[in-house]
């Protein structure tokens, strides 16, 4: 399911990480600002993953970092897509809670696998109302991975709003996956909520 892929893609860089358009974010982000933001975020990430502390302590630190640098609510609304207009207020609230929880659970699940990670910022390229920052993520025992981080201004703050791996937008992939779950179940948003909850239960039991 998407969230798994989103975080695995984002987890290549580990947790660095309203269907709204770039126009909803008022200010443009300069390439230099975006590059500095991703470099600082990446170094914070590496410092936590490779630093001292228990797995629980690292997981808590990573969750705080992700909530600071990723526009989780906005990404959640984006991947819910047109079904945001179908969901009841209660379902929308539950979706966002599950989306946050899945992100946190996947982050915790991935920590040990990414010990020894290193992070290098490469090129930057303006895209729409934001900037794509290309990076190289290296972890022991794995080939280097090229990961692009899409940075936009969200309510006056720079935030990550997408991750691009092998030329694929994980935000779009997730939206397609989520839409498929809903449409395969007669357009019921409750089916997606159940699938997300089942995934949380499965990940929790494996930790």
N, C-alpha and C positions, 0 to 999 in steps of 0.2 A: 504494500500500500504506500501511497505517496509519502506520508510523513516519515516513514522509515527511510525512503529514498532521499527525501529532503535533508534529513539529518545525517544520513550516511554521506551524502554529497557534501553537506556542510560539515560533517564530521571528518571528512578528509582533512579539513582544516579544523576539525573538531568544532565545537559549538560556536565558532564565530557565527556559529551564526551565530472594508467597504470596497469592493472592487472599484478602486478609484484610479483615475488617470494621473499622469505626471502633473497635469494642471492643478490638481488638488493640493500639491505641495508647492507653496508659494515661491520659494526662493531657489535659484539655481545653485548647484554645488560646483565649485571649481575643481578641475582635475587635481591640482596640488592639494587642496583640502581633503579630497576623497582619498588620495594616496596616503596622506599623513594619518587620516582616520583609520584606514585599514591596516597600515603598518603598526600603529599603536595598539589597535585591537588585537592584531595577530600576536604581537609580543606579549600582551597581557594573557592571551590564551596559552601560549607556549609556557609562560612563567607559571601558570596554574597547573597545567598538565604535567610539566616536568619538575615542578617544585615539591617541597616537603608537604607533609600532611596526609591524613587518612583519605580513603576514597570518598567518604562522606563529606569531609571538609572540602575536598576538591570539587565535588558535585555541587555543593552549595555555592561555592565561589563562581563556578561556571554558569550556574543558573542566573545569578545576579548579573554577571557580565553579559549574558545573552539578552536579558531584559533591557539592558542599557543600550546595546548596540544594534539590536534587531527590532524592526517594527512588527512585532509579533501579532498584535491585533489587526493591523492593516493587511499583513500577509494572510492571516486567517480569513478575513473577509474576502480577500481576492480569490483564495482557493475555493471558498464556498460559492463564489461566482453568482450566477443568476438566482441560485436557490436561496440567497439571502432575502429575496423578496417572497419566498415561499415559506421559509421558516417562521415560526411564531417567535415572539420576543423571548419566551422561555427557552425555545430550542436554540435560538441564536446565542443566548447567554451560555447554555450548556455546551454548544459547539466550541465557543471560545475557551471555556474552561478545559475542555478535553484537548483542544489544540495545544494550549500551554502545557498541559500535563504530559502529553505525548512528547513534546519537544524536550521537556525536562527529563523524562524517563530515558529517551534515546541518548541524551547527553551523558547521563550517568552510566548507561550501558557501554558507552564507547570509550570511556576514559582510559582504562588499562590498555586497550588496543593501540592507543595513540601516544603512549609514553615514549619519549625520545623524538617527538615531532619537531620539525624545524619549518620555518615560514619565511619565504622570500617574496617581496613585492616587485613586480616587473613593470609592465606598461599600464597606462591609463587611457581610456577613450570615452569621450562624451557620448551619451546615448539617450535620446529623448530628453526628458527633464532631469536625467541623472548622469552618473558616471560609472563605467565598468572598470574595476581595478583587477588586473590579471595578477595572479600569484602562483608560486610553485610551492606545493606542500610535500615535504619529504618525511617519511616515517620508516623506522628500521624494518627491513625485510620486505619493503614494498617499493615499486618503481615510483619516481617522482610523479605527482599529479598536478595538472594545470587546472586551477579553479578561478573563476571570475566572480567577483562580488559586485553586485549592482547597488550603488549608494545613491540615495535621494534625500532631499530635505523633507522631513516629516514634522510638521508643526514647529518649524524653526530649529530642528536638530537633525544632524546627519544620522541616517539609519541604513542598515542593510535591508533591502526589500526583495532580493532574489539571489540565488546562487546558480552559476552556470558551470556545468561539468560536461566535458566532451561536446561542447556546443549546444547543450540542452538546458533550457530553463527549467529548474526543478519546481519553481512556482507554477508554471504552466502545466507541467506534467502532473503535479499534484491536483490542480484544478480539474484536469481531465479525468484522473482516477476517481476523485470524489464524485464528480458528476456521473460517472459510470455506475458507481454504487447506488446512487439515488435513482437514476433512470431504470436500472435493472430491478428496482424494487418499487416500481409504480409511482416514482416521483416522491416517495416518502423520505423526508429528511431524517426521520427517526431511524431509518435503516443505517444511514451513515453514522449517526450517533452511537448506535449499538456496535457497529464494526469498530469504531474508534475505541469504545470502552473495552471491547474484547481484546484489541491490540494492547491496550494498557495493561490489562490483566495478564496477558501472555508475557509481556516484557517484565513485569513485576515479578512473576513467578520464576523467571530465569535469572534474576539478579541475586 
